[in-house]
Amino acid sequence: MGSSRKALIIIILTIGISQLIHNYQSALDTATERANSRSFLVAEWVDKSFDLTKFVLRETAKNFDPSELVYPTPDPERHQQQTEELIDTVSRTPNLVFLGMLDDQCIVTHTTIGINLGFDGIEHQREYCKLALSEPLSGYKLSNMFVSVDNTMNVTMSYPLLSDDGTLQGFALAGLDLGFFQQWLDLIELDNHNSITIYDLNSRMLARNPLIVSSIGTQVTEQHLNRMASSTSERLFSHRLASPVDNIDRVWSLRRIGYLPFIVVVGEATNHALQNWQQLLILYIFAGLTLCAAILFATYEYIRNLRQAMTMRHLAITDPLTGVANRRYFNEVASLNIARNARNGLPLSLLILDLDHFKKVNDIHGHATGDRVLVDIANMLQSLCRETDVIARWGGEEFTLLLPDTDQKGATTFAQRLADSLSTYRFIDDKTITISQGIATYQPGDTIESLLKRADKALYQAKEKGRNRFELG
């Protein structure tokens, strides 16, 4: 009996430790979700905060004829009137520092700051010129932060004045004081050691809550922030790191703010995120010392049964390698959809696709690489499919796709888009892979078996005709 008790204690300890590890990761995952949600809200606010400036620029550009964008002006009286209108607009627009018009050579022709008249932005290598004159010419262009002569942080936003054929004839330019970022962030109540920071794409800190005055305007060196700042595609990244600003360990959410040159970074202190977990740890220790083995064993049984039920449910409908549906689940869903078609006369298509020469991938590069290719293909299919489509691993390197409300034309369009997407996929040493596809579209009286049979026959024809193609069945 002594050995049995020891074995039982070891089992109980193992379960307890495993659960603590799981809860630890869950606490960090939950903190990441909270940080992601908050970064989304802040990013939405920052994005919307520029709507008024966009409106002002658009309306300003409308009030100018391209022929008036000349320096020096041939009509001083008209020029003075336009300047007064610009000054009035700035006085009525919060956080607007200056407003002006420039010609197609980036020469200032009208401005609320008189000393800038005739200023050559190209000659002085101003970023707003580079942005305004670069393709695409249409749309708003926003610069990175710069510090003005009065030591305030500003950005410039431009809006083009285009001819009917799309030629740039000039543009409106506004300067915006970024101090409102800090004013707004200061209103947000944060838990201890949490933080919200806004950076530009030069990784310079524009605003922070809690405020560290000495850090505002400084450039921060942190690999994930710097990478996102230089990337044109990465929009969201989460990780855990000790802050380079105050050295507090946090869970971070980094989010690009739409197409503006800003990144919002939300951090939740790890010790705060793990507070409940730490309490749970103490409870587990106390329970381990005070509760009897029978109660702990019952807990173990409950957890084991719960996990077993979840595992059985997962295995019942999912392919364990790729995470897509398995054959059994696919047949169930397909049968339901076919029955719906029979009642309502809606279109439906079924595809079977097979990776060409996949055996060579396994033979040459190993099964681990082959498995990775299958997972990548499954992920690609999920990215291309709609929520109502059903993807299943049919067996080996074969996948089936059920496309409800899709006729033959739609199915062939999807098959071509899939082949085009796959043409850019590289799995190792720049190797490519192709697929053959068989397509069957629902006909009155069809069953899942008849659809599969026609699609499989079409797949066979695609392979017979040289692979890397699709055929209709």
RAGI-V565665 format. One line per field, one symbol per residue. ss: DSSP state (2 for helix, 1 for strand, 0 for the rest). burial: # if it has 24 or more other ideal C-beta (glycine too) atoms within 12 Angstrom, else .. A space follows every 10 residues. Layout:
BEGIN
ss: ???
burial: ???
END
This chain:
BEGIN
ss: 0222222222 2222222222 2222222222 2222222222 2222222220 2222222222 2200022200 0000022222 2222222222 2200011111 1110001111 1002220001 0000002222 2200000001 1100011000 0011111111 1100000111 1111111022 2222200000 0000111111 0001111110 0022200010 0022222222 0000011111 1100000011 1111110000 0111111112 2220222222 2222222222 0022222222 2222222222 2222222100 0000102222 2222222222 2222000111 1111100222 2222202222 2222222222 2222000001 1111100111 1111000222 2222222222 2200000000 0000111111 1000000222 2222222222 2222000001 110
burial: .......... .#..##..## ..##..##.. ##.###.### .##.###.## ..##.###.# #..#...### #.#.....#. .##.##..## ..#.###### ####.##### ###..####. #....####. ###...#..# ######.... .######### #......### ########## ##.##..#.# ..######## ########## #...###..# .#.##..##. .....##### #.###..### ########.# ########## .###..#... ...#...... .....#...# .......... .......##. ##.####.## #.###.##.. #.....#### ######.#.. #........# ####.###.# ##.##...## ####..#### ####.#.#.. ##.##..##. .#..#.#... ..######## ##...#.#.. ##.###.##. ###...#### ###
END
